[in-house]
Amino acid sequence: MPMNFSQKIASMDLYRPASEDFPVRLDANESCFSLPESIQPEIAAAVSGVLFNRYPDPTAGEVCRLMGEYCGIPGDRFVPGNGSDELIGVILSMLPRGSRVAVCLPDFDMYRVYASICECQVVSCPRVGGLPDVEALARLGRDSDLVILSNPCNPTGQGLEREKVLSLVERLSCLCVIDEAYMDFWNQSVADSIDRYPNLIVLKTCSKNIGLAGIRLGFAIANQELAAILMSVKSPYNVNSVTQAIGSVILRKPEFLRKNTERILQAKAYLTAGLSRWASQREDCSFVDTVVNFVILQTPRAREWHRHLKKHGIAVRLCPDALRITAGLEAETDALVQALKDIKKEEIDV
């Protein structure tokens, strides 16, 4: 490790997204649909109007206003980020060194990574059936400085009902961050409750149902006072002008966003039908449905099957004793199921 970087970095188990290129990508939970060609000229016109020699709007006011309209929440409650990941880091960086951060595992790995970088102590309790143990998390939260939770959960795909999430927030005095990256596939958001709970921050992203993973645009939503604090501590020009221009074009099209979400859910239904039918014929795996745009295939042979699929040009996410598989185009799902059918019930040569 060069120079004076502390041992915390050298010893950390860092998050490493997949960098290999595969013909079929079902591993990152992105939208499987490209933006339609009919929107491309509008995007090109918006980008051509960008003043590249000037810094971007530090508040990203237009995209915040439009995201607010999409969510039914005033735009001044939104804080823009270079993806919601950046905002996780910003929130954790506000905590004093040594603060306790409570999580319910398994959950999004970047909570642990950012907490470690900020020299916070991560405390955890296990999930039960893919869902948070609310009582255990509440007990942890009473002695913690922050509770952070994805809902619906990445990687389990299960969701905690709105009333249970709010009951957790009500019982805690510490900051509660609810990451709703996948909530557009469900209907249990707590974002409309930010003004009722001064300790609540909700995270949103444009990378899933909106289909803009490539431009990196996310938001934190909080009451006016908390949003102002977050706005003051984030990097001043963190969302670039091209991202703001493209985001504004897409967020002005709520009907397109609704239809895109429906298309993704239809793709997920197609995946569910093919994969659950195949899994039901085997004794070495089980299919787990979810409330999001991916499903889970539980098997003790997960690592072996993951390698097998890669050899067939198909990327899925490897989890402990499970594969997380994103909804894709029908041809991609057909290729996945066919590759799985090649797996014999005995050990395969990988």
N, C-alpha and C positions, 0 to 999 in steps of 0.2 A: 504494500500500500504506500503510495508516494507521500512525501512531505509529512505533514502532521495530522493527516486524517485519523480520527480516533478509531479505536478497535471496534466501536459499535457498527461501523460500516463493514469492516473486514469480516465480522462474525455474523452479519445479518443474512437471513434467507430471503434474498430479494425476489421480487415478482418479475418473471421473465415471460413476456408475451411471445407467442409463436412467431418466428421470423421466416420459416420455410414457406415455399410457394407450392400450393397444391391445386390441382384442377377443381376440386370440390372442397369448399371451405364451410364447414359446419361447426366451427369451434369457438367463434368469438361473439356469438349472439347479436350480430349485426342484422339489419334488414337484408333479406335476400333479393330485394328488388332495387334496381337502379332507378334514378330519377327519369321520368318519361321524357322523350325527345321534345315534346311540346313545350316543356318548361325551360329547355336549354337556352333558347334565344333570350328569354327574360333574364336568366342568370348571367349570360354573357354581357347583356346590356348593363346590368347592375355592376358587374366587375369592371367593365370598361369605364364606368364613372368614378371608380375609386381614385383618390388622390394618393398615389404611391409615395410621394415625397413628404406626406404629412402623417403625423401620428394618428392612430384611430381614436374614435370617441372613447374616452376612458370609462364612461358609464355604460357603453353599448345601449344607450337609451331606447333606440328604436326596436331592437330585438327584445329587450326586456318588456317594453310595452306590448309588443305583439305576442310574446310568450304569456304575458299576463292575460291578454284577451283569450288566448287558447285555453288557459287554465281557469279563467273566471276570477282572477285575483288582480288587484291593482299592480301596475308595473313597478311602482316605487318600492315594492316588497321584494324585488328580484335583484340578485347580485350575479353578474355574468362571470363565467369562468372558461378557461381553455380546457373544455370538458369538465364534468363535475368532479373528476379526479383532482384537478388543481384545487378546487374549493375544499375538498377533504383535507389536503395539505395545509391550506390557509387556516381553516378552523382549528386544526390540531396545533398549528404553530402559535396560536394565541395562548395556549395553556402554558403555565409555568413548568419548568423542568421538573421531572419527577411526578407529574400529575398522573392520576389513575384514569385509564380509559377502559371502559367495560364493553366487551363484545360477547356475542353468542355464536359459538363455532359449530359448524363451519360457516364462514361468511366471506365477503369480498376481501382478498388478501391485502389490498392496499391500505385498509384500515390499520392493520398491524405494521406494515412497512412505514407509513407516514408517522405513526405513533412512535416507532423506534427511532426514526430519524430525528424527531423532536424530543427525544430522550424522555418519553412518557412511559409509564409502567402499564402494560396491557394485562388486564385481568379478564378471565373468561368463564363462561358456563356453557354446557353443551346444549344443542338443540334436541328436541324430542319429536321424532317423526318428521324431521325437516323444518319444524316450527320452533320459534324461540320459547324457552321456558320463562314465561313472564315473571313468575314468582322469584325464580333464581336470579333473573336479570335485575329485578327490582331490588333484591337484597344487595347485589353487587353495586348497583347504582347509588344506593344510599351512602356508600363510602367512596364514591368515585367523583371525578370532576367532569366526566363526559361519558355518555352512553351513545354508541353508534350502531345502527342496525339497518341492514338492507331489507326492504319489504316492498314487493315480494323478494324472496331471498335468491341471491346468486352465491352459492351454486345449487341449492336444493330445489328452487323453483316453486316453493310453497309460500303461501301468503297468510299473514296474520290480519284478522278482521280489524276494521277501523276502530271499533269501540275498544278492543283490547289494546291497540297501540296507544290510544288516547288515555286509557286507564293507567298505562305505564308512565306516560309523560306526567299525568296528574300527580302521581305518587312520588315523583322525584323533584328535587330542587336543582340538580345539576343540569347542564346543557344536554339536550337530547337531539341527536341528528338522525333523521329517518331518511334513508336513501331510497327514493322511489324511481330509480332508473327504469324499472319494468312495470310501473303502475299503469301505464297506458294500455296494457293488455288485461288489466283487471279493473275493479271499480271501488277500491277501498282507500282512496287517498285521504290523507289528513292535512293536505296543504291548505285547505280552507279554514283551518283552525289556528293558523299562526298568530292571529291577533288575540286569541283567547289564552295562549300559553307563551309567556315571555321566555321560556327556556327551550322552545321548539324551533329547529331549523329543518327544512325539507329540501332534499336535493332532487333535481330533475336533469334530464339529458336529452339531447337531440340525436343520440347515436342509435337508438333502438327503433321504435315504431316510426319516427320521423325520417329515418334513413339517411342521416347526415353524419355518420361516424367519421367520414374523411375530413370534415372541416373543424372538428373538435369544438363543440359548443355545449355548455351546460350552465346550470343556474342553481344558486342557493336561494331559498324563499324563507323569509322571516319577518317578524314585525318591524315597523319602521326604525325603531331604535337599534335593534340588532342588525338589520340590513345596513344601516348607515355605518355601523362599526366594521362590518365585513367589507363594505365598499372602501373604507379608509385604509384597511390593512392589506388588501390584495394588491398585486402589482398594478401600477396605474394604467398601463396599456396592454392588458393581458389578453384581450380578444382582438385579433387583428382585423383590419378593415375588410379584407376579402371574406373572412368568415361572417362578419356582420352583414355584408352585402348579400351573400348567398342565404344566410339565415333569415333575413328580412323577406326575401322573395318567397321562400317556402312557408314561413309562418303566416303570410298573408293568405294562405290557401287552406283554410280549415276543412273544406270538403275533401280536398286531396289527402290531407292527413287522416281524416276519418276512413276514407276508402283504403288508404295504404295499410292502416292498422287492421282493417277487415281482411285484406289480402294476406297479410302475415299470419293472422289467426287461421285462415283457410289453409295456408301452407302447413301450419302446425297440425291441423286436423288430418291432413293427408299423411304427414309423418307419423302421427299417432296411430292411424289405421294400419299402415304398413308395418311399423315397428312392433306394435303390441300384438298383432297377429303372428308375426314371426317369433316373438319372445314367448308367447303362450304355448308354443310347440316344443319348448326346451325346458330342461330342469336346472340348467346352470346359469340362469339369468332371470331377472324380473323387470318388467316395464313400470316406470313410475311417471304418471301424468303430472302436469303442473298447471299453474295459472298464467304462465308466461309464454315466450316464444321458443322455448327449448324444452326438451324432455330428458329423463334420466333412464339409463339402462344399468341396472345394478348387477354386477357379476364379479366373482372372485378372479375371473380371467380378464379383468379390464385391461391390464397392461399388455397382455398377449394380444387381445383383440385390437387394441389401439395400434400396435405395430402392424398387424395384419391390414387394417384399413389404410394406414399410411402407404403400405406397399401397393395398394389399389388407387392411390392418389386422392384419398379422402382424409381430411383433417377433422377430428372431433376432439373435445377437451377431455383429458385424462384426469379423473378424480380418484381418491382412494376407493377401490372396489366398485368403481362406477365409471360410466362414460356419459358426459353431458353433450347432448346433440342438438344443435340449432336447427330450426325449421328452414328448409331451403326450397329451391325450385323443385317442381315435380321430378324433373330429370335427375336432379341431384339426390333426391330421396330414393328414387328407383335404383340409382347406382349404389347407394348406401345399403339398401335392403338386399340387393343382389350380392354385394360383397360379403355381407353377414351370412347369407345363405351358403356361401362357400366354406364357412367355418364348420368343421365336423364336430360332433359331440366329443370325440376324443381330442387329445392335444394336437394342435396344428404346428407345422414347421414354420417358424418365423425367424 
